[in-house]
């Protein structure tokens, strides 16, 4: 089965304007969270890439396209790629809402997420033969785009590609929608620790964030070792529009598919980077899935949404880029500062960075409507 070798990675989010800044921040256990104020005296917790813009839709709307250009630039691409796989949950929602609130005309093209192809045409990644694929499937979109690339590139004769997932969704509509279904954490005055609390007993919802990441991949190995994507699995349980079955069975199946494709067993995994949104249901489901596939004794686990919140589909690729850094640096970051990480004995907190001893990472993601995806990374 084809492996995807990762030549470079990039990310942007609340903890930094690039991957190096974000990596340094998570190594120090830093967290990011703040307040977004909306009309009608509505205040929401959020982690913003550009602090203050979430309260001003006109300032917020351009950030989506700006981030695409910035991520491609950070990949340092020297020549056009064969394909771009672009993933998102809410797409250009900020741009559309800005038009609505300013009473401008909204066209059908404005509602077509694939039209972002025009932004990529301005970048070094684009060439006359570049193919563009849009994967607008929600909070699993980044891993699904990665799996799609892994499955199709060799078959289609594509050698190099950019895989990107990105969401700048901190808009009035999105805040109100997630609040209605009680998915996000409520704003509280005076909080001194991140309201995003994966694998903590007192977790009560995800911290809404923005940002995303990208990887530059090739199907051709080089003489120098490169981290790679060796396995992928995805299932759709259709369990519920927003809820997750806490037995973790669907997540378990996605993990088993990815392990089978990679040729590894659960015992071969040296590290796990989880979706870990910080909801009661999600974290219990993932814990049960890990026990079923790896066993009672688990390898070290990272849950980066505790550092910088949940950027929807964009979170996938921030976390994948950070996993790439873990493989390259042979280092596992500590737990986010001031979080107890006390939900399960098998998932203890880490006060300091630790060495990564086995160079295989299992990375999960989950999304609305019961979609669950897993990738295996090796070095």
N, C-alpha and C positions, 0 to 999 in steps of 0.2 A: 504494500500500500504506500502511496506517495507520502513523503514527508515534506513539510514546508520549513525551510531554513530561514531564520529571522536575521536579516542583515543589519537592521537598525530599528529603533523604536522611538516614539515621541509621545508626549502627553502634555495636557494643559488642564488645570483645575484649581480649586480653591487654595491648595498648598503651594502652587507655583506656576510660573509662566512656561516652564519646560520640564522635561523629565528629570533632569539633574536636580533642579530645585525641589521637586516633589520627593524624589528619592532621599535627598538630604533631610527633608522635613520628617518623613516617616521613620528614618533611622534615629531621629531625635525624639520620636514619639509624639510629635506635634499634632494638634488638631485645629480644625477651622470651623467656626460656626458664628452666626450673627442673626440679624433681624432684618426682614424686608417689610416695609410699611406700604400698604395699599390704600386706595380711597375707601372712605367709610370707616376710618380708624381700625382697619384690619391689619394685624401684625402676625407675621409668620416666621418661624425658625427657618434658616437657610444657610447654606455654605456657598458663597459666591466666588467665582473666578475673578470678577471685577467688582469689589465691594461697592455697594451703593447703587449699582445699575438696576438691580431687580426692582427697585422702587420707582424706576423711570423707564417705561416701556420704549420710549423713543431712543434712549441711550442704550437699552438692552438689545434691541432688534438687530443691529449690525454685528453683534459679537459672534453669531453663528458662522457667517461667511468669513469673518476675520480669522476665526479659529481654524477653519479648513485650510486657508492659505498658510497660516503659521505652522500647522502640523506638517504639511507637505515640505515647507522650507526646512524644518528641523530634521526631517529624514535625510537631507543632503543628497537628493537624487541627482545623479549626473546625466541621465538620459531618460527619455520617456519609458514608462512601464507598459506591459502588455495589457494589464487590466487594473481597474480600480473597483474594489468591493466596498461600498459605503453603507453603513448601518446606522439606524437612528430609531428612536421611539416616537418622538414628537416633531421631528424635522424642524421646519422653519416656522414653528408656532409663534415665536416672538415677532417675526416679520408680519405675519398675517394679523395678529392681534393689534399690532401698531397701526396697520392700515384701517382696521375696523374702528379703533378708538379715535383715529384722526379723520374718520368719515371718507376715506379714500376707497376707490373701487377695488374689490377683491375679485380676481379672475380665477378660472379653473386652473390655470397654470400655477397660481399662487398656492394651490392646495395639492400640487403634485410634488411629492418629496424628491422624485428623480430629477427634477429640474435643477437641482444643485450641481448636476453635471457641468453646467455652464461655469460655475466657480472653479472647478477643477481644470477647465480648459485654459484658465489664466496661469496655471502653475507648471513647474518643471516636470511634473508627473505625466502630463498629457502629450500625446503625439497623434499623428493621423491614424494610426492603427489601434490606439488604446480603446479597450472595451470598458463600458461602465455598467455596473450592476448595483441596484439599490435594494437594500434589505431592511424594510421598515417594520420590523416585527416586535418592537418593544424592548423590554429590559434584558432580553436574551440576544438581541440583534447582533452585537459585536461578536459573540462566540459563534452564532449561526453564520455570519459572514465569513468567519475564519474556517468553519467547517465546509462551507460551500466552496471556498477557494481551494481547500485541501482536496476536495472530492473532484473538482472539475478542471483544475489548471492543467494537469498533465494530459488529460483526455483531450483537451482543446488545443494542446500545443503551446500553452502560455507558460513562459519561464519566470517572469518577474511581475509582481503586483504590489499595490498598496492596499492594505485592509485598514479601514478607519471606522470607528464608531464615535458618534458625537451627539450631544444634546445640550442645548441651551433653552431649557424649558421653564425657567423661573418666571412665569407669567401669571397675571391675575386668574385666568381661566384654569391653569394647571394647579395653582395653589388651592383654589376653591374646590376643584374636583377631587384632589387627593384628600383634602380635609373632610369632604362629605363622606368618604368611605373609611375614615379614621385610619389611614395608612401612614400619615406623617406625624411627627412629634409636635406637640403644641408649644407655642412660645411661652417662656417663663422669664420674668425679670429676675436678674441676680444669679443666673446659673453660671457655675465656674468650671464645669466639665462638659464635654461634648454631649449633646442630647442624642447622638447616634451611639447606641450601646450594644453592639453585637456580642452575643454570648455572655451578657450580663443578666442577672436575675430580674433587674428592674427595667429591662428594655421595653419600650412601648410604641415603637414605630420608627420609620426611617426619617433621616434628616435630608430634606430635598436639597439637591445640589446641581451644579452644571459642570460641563467640561467634557473631555474625551481624549482619545489617543489614536495612534496609528502604528502599524508595523510595515516594514518593507520586507517582502518575502521573496524567496526564489525556490524553485523545485530542484535546483542544481547545487549539490554540496560543494564546498570549497576545500582547499587544502587545510586552511585554518578551521578548527572546530567552531561551530556556531550552534546556539540553542535552536531547537526545532520543535514544531508541532508534530507529534507522532501519532496521536489518537484523537478521535472526535466521536461524540455520541449525543443525540438529541431525541427527546420524546415529547409528545404532547398528550397529557392525560385528560385534558378537557374537564378537569375536576370541578373548576369553578371559575367565574370570570376574574375574580381577584384573590380568592383564598387559596391556600396550599394545604394539601393533605399532610398532616403532621407525621404520619408513619414513614414518610420519606421514600415510599416505594418507587415513585416515578423518577425521583432524583437518583435512586440506586440504579435503576435501569439505564439511565444516561451514563452513569459512571462505568457500569459494566460494558456498555458498548464502546466507550472510549478506551478502556483498558484492553478489551479484546482487540481493537484495531492496532493498538500500540505494541501488543505482545507482552505487556507487563501484567503482573498481578497486584492486588491491593497491597501486599507486603513489600512490593518494590518501591512504593511511593515514599519519597523523602520529605515532601512538604505538601500542604494543602492550602490553596488560596480559595476561600469560599465567597459566594455571593453575599451571605451574611448581612442581610438588610437591616437587622436590628428589630424585626417584628418577632413576636412570640412564636408565631406559626413557622416562619421561614427558618429560624435558627434551630428549632426542634426538629424540623423535617431534615435539614442537612446533617445534623448530628446523628439521627437515626440511620440515614443513608450511609454515612461513613462507618458506623458500627457494623452495618450489614456487609460492607465491601472490604473494609480494611481490618476491622476487629475492635476489640475493647481498648487496646493500646494504640493511640493515634499519634502520627507524626506531628511536628509543630504546625500550627494553623495560623494564618494571617487573615484578618478581616478589615480591609482598608477603609470600608465605609465608616468605621469608627474614627478614622482620621479626618476624612473630608466629605462624608455624606454620600448620598446616592444620586449619581448623575444619570439615572435611567440607563438607556442603551450605551451612553458614553462611559459609564462606569466599567463596563466589560473591558474596554481597551486600555483604560488607565491601569486597571488591575493586571491585565495581561502584560503591559509594558513594565510594570513594577516586578512582575514575576520573571520577565526576561532579565531585569537588573539583578534579581536574586540569583539566578543561574550564573550570570557573568561575574558577580562579585562574591559568590559563595557565602552569602550572608542573609540571614532572616531578621527583619526589623523587629523591634520590641512591640509590645501591645501599646495602643494609644494611651497617652498620659491620663492619669486620674480615672481610668475605667477599671472596675474591679475584676471583670472577666471571671465571674464566679458561678456561671450557670451549670457547668458540668466539670466533674473532677478530671476527666480526660482531656479537657481543654483549659490548661492553666495559663495565667498571665506570664508575660516575659518582661522583666524590668530593663533588660539590655539587649542589644543585637546578639544573635547567636550564629555560629557557623552552620552552613548548609552542608551536610555530610553526604547525602545521596542526591544526585543531580537529576531528579525527576519530580515534577510538580503536577499535581492534579488541581485543575481550576474549574469551578462551577459557576453557573448563572441560572437564574430563574426569572420568569416573566408572567404577566397576567395570562389567563386562560389555561394555565397548567403547562406552559412550555418550560422545559428544563434542558440545559445543555452542559456538556463537560468537554474540556480539552485536556490532553496530556502533553506536557512540555518536557523535553529532555535536553541534556547537554553532555 
